[in-house]
Amino acid sequence: MSLSLFDDAAVGAHPAPRLIAGVDEAGRGPLAGPVAVAAVVFNPDLPRINGLDDSKALTALRREQLFDRIIERALAHAIIMVDVAEIDSLNIFQATMQGMRQAVEGVAHVAQFARIDGNKIPQGLPCPAEALVGGDAIDRSIMAASILAKVSRDRYMRDLHLQFPEYGFEQHKGYGTPAHMAALRAHGPCPQHRRSFAPVRACLQPA
């Protein structure tokens, strides 16, 4: 399904946009850490990067390798980390929409159009946009954005593990695995836990 704000038929002689920002996020579901959002604009006249795919379909090593190639090859890119305070203040959906808007703003100096993975278009974008369900398996710019977001967030969570090793963030990246839940119950939430999420709130309550 695609929700479009840009219809070639509606604009008549105007050419279709060539410089398209693919936008995707990583980390909406975890109980801790930020949600990462990235936007990537490729130059359509340059050779394609081989091996792009949805970040979830790639190994961690392959994502790291592609991360550097994307940064080098992209005409423009932006990576936004929406922190826990914003997530708890706005809710995870609105925090993600805010991150997507900021990511598109970060590439707006070249992007003519934005293609958002999912079924919602953030409000207030600086260019026309469409939402593309399953876009991280279809659109190469969205694939690239998914890789930048995933790698950036994983790196953040590995660094967070050094501050709070008792939670095992380097292993589960903040997702609600049995090991993470056991650590939450044993130690209570740290400052990087999302208190707006029910499993974290439950660990704030006295037994």
C-alpha positions in Angstrom: 0.0 0.0 0.0 1.3 3.5 -0.9 -0.1 6.8 0.4 1.1 9.5 -2.0 1.3 13.2 -1.8 2.9 13.4 -5.2 1.0 12.3 -8.3 2.6 12.6 -11.7 -0.8 12.8 -13.4 -1.8 15.7 -11.2 1.2 17.8 -12.0 1.0 17.4 -15.7 4.3 18.3 -17.4 6.3 18.5 -14.2 8.9 15.7 -14.2 8.9 12.9 -11.6 11.3 13.6 -8.7 14.8 12.0 -9.1 16.4 12.9 -5.8 14.4 10.8 -3.3 15.0 10.6 0.4 14.4 7.1 1.7 13.4 7.2 5.4 13.3 4.4 8.0 13.7 3.8 11.7 15.1 1.3 14.1 14.2 0.7 17.7 10.5 1.4 18.1 9.9 -1.7 20.1 12.7 -1.9 22.7 12.2 -1.1 26.4 15.4 1.0 26.5 17.5 3.4 24.5 16.6 5.8 21.7 14.7 5.3 18.5 17.0 5.9 15.5 15.8 7.4 12.3 17.8 7.9 9.1 17.2 9.5 5.7 19.3 8.7 2.6 19.4 10.4 -0.8 21.3 8.6 -3.6 22.5 10.2 -6.9 20.5 8.2 -9.5 23.3 8.7 -12.0 25.9 6.9 -9.9 26.4 3.1 -9.8 24.3 1.3 -7.2 25.7 -0.2 -4.1 25.6 -4.0 -4.3 24.0 -6.0 -1.5 21.5 -3.5 -0.1 18.5 -5.1 1.7 16.3 -4.6 4.6 18.6 -4.3 7.6 16.8 -7.2 9.4 17.8 -9.5 6.6 21.5 -8.8 6.9 24.1 -9.9 9.4 25.6 -7.4 11.8 28.9 -7.6 9.9 27.3 -7.0 6.6 25.4 -4.0 8.0 28.6 -2.5 9.2 30.3 -2.9 5.8 27.3 -1.4 4.0 27.1 1.5 6.5 30.4 2.9 5.4 29.6 2.4 1.7 26.3 4.2 2.1 27.9 7.1 3.9 30.5 7.4 1.1 28.1 7.0 -1.8 25.1 9.0 -0.6 24.4 12.4 -2.0 23.1 13.3 1.5 22.2 11.5 4.6 20.9 12.3 8.1 20.8 10.1 11.3 18.6 11.2 14.2 18.5 9.7 17.6 15.3 10.5 19.5 16.1 10.0 23.2 14.2 8.3 25.9 13.0 11.6 27.4 11.3 12.5 24.1 9.8 9.0 23.7 8.3 9.2 27.2 7.1 12.7 26.7 5.5 12.3 23.2 4.9 8.5 23.0 6.8 6.2 20.7 4.7 6.9 17.6 4.9 10.7 17.9 8.6 10.5 18.8 9.3 8.4 15.7 7.3 10.8 13.5 9.4 13.7 15.0 12.6 11.8 14.2 11.5 11.2 10.6 10.6 14.8 10.1 14.0 15.9 11.4 15.8 13.3 9.2 14.1 14.6 6.1 14.9 18.2 7.2 18.5 17.1 7.3 18.6 16.1 3.6 16.1 18.7 2.4 18.8 20.7 0.7 18.9 18.1 -2.0 15.8 15.9 -1.6 12.9 16.6 -4.0 10.7 13.9 -2.4 10.6 11.6 0.6 9.6 8.0 0.7 8.7 6.8 4.2 8.8 3.2 5.3 5.4 2.3 6.8 1.9 3.6 6.4 2.1 7.1 8.0 3.6 10.4 6.7 4.9 12.7 9.3 3.3 16.2 9.3 5.3 19.2 8.4 7.8 17.7 6.0 9.8 20.1 3.9 9.0 18.2 0.6 6.2 16.0 -0.9 6.2 12.5 0.4 4.6 9.1 0.3 4.4 6.2 2.8 5.4 2.8 1.5 4.4 -0.3 3.5 7.3 -2.8 3.4 9.5 -0.2 1.8 12.6 -1.5 3.4 12.3 -4.6 1.2 11.4 -2.6 -2.0 13.1 0.8 -2.2 16.9 1.0 -2.2 17.1 4.4 -0.4 14.8 3.1 2.3 17.0 -0.1 2.6 20.0 2.2 3.0 18.2 4.3 5.7 17.2 1.1 7.6 20.9 0.1 7.7 22.1 3.5 8.9 19.4 3.6 11.6 20.0 0.0 12.7 23.8 0.3 12.9 23.7 3.6 14.6 21.3 2.4 17.3 23.3 -0.9 17.8 26.4 1.1 18.3 24.6 3.3 20.8 23.4 0.3 22.8 26.9 -1.2 22.9 28.2 2.0 24.3 25.3 2.0 26.8 26.3 -1.4 28.0 29.6 0.1 29.2 27.6 2.4 31.5 25.0 -0.2 32.6 26.6 -3.7 32.1 24.1 -5.4 34.4 21.3 -5.2 31.8 23.2 -6.9 28.9 22.4 -4.2 26.4 25.1 -5.3 24.0 23.2 -8.6 23.6 19.6 -7.7 23.3 19.9 -4.0 22.4 17.1 -3.1 24.8 14.4 -5.5 23.5 12.3 -7.3 26.1 14.1 -10.6 26.1 13.8 -12.9 29.1 17.4 -12.0 30.2 16.6 -8.3 29.9 13.3 -8.7 31.9 15.2 -10.6 34.6 17.7 -7.8 34.9 14.9 -5.2 35.0 13.3 -7.1 37.9 16.6 -7.5 39.7 17.9 -4.0 39.3 15.0 -1.8 38.4 15.1 0.6 35.4 18.1 2.7 34.6 17.8 6.2 33.2 17.8 4.8 29.6 14.7 2.7 30.2 11.4 3.9 28.6 9.1 4.5 31.6 6.1 5.0 29.3 6.4 1.3 28.3 4.3 -1.0 30.5 7.0 -3.6 31.3 9.3 -0.9 32.6 6.5 0.7 34.6 5.8 -2.6 36.2 9.3 -2.8 37.5 8.9 0.6 39.1 6.1 -0.6 41.3 6.8 -2.2 44.7 6.6 -5.9 44.7 
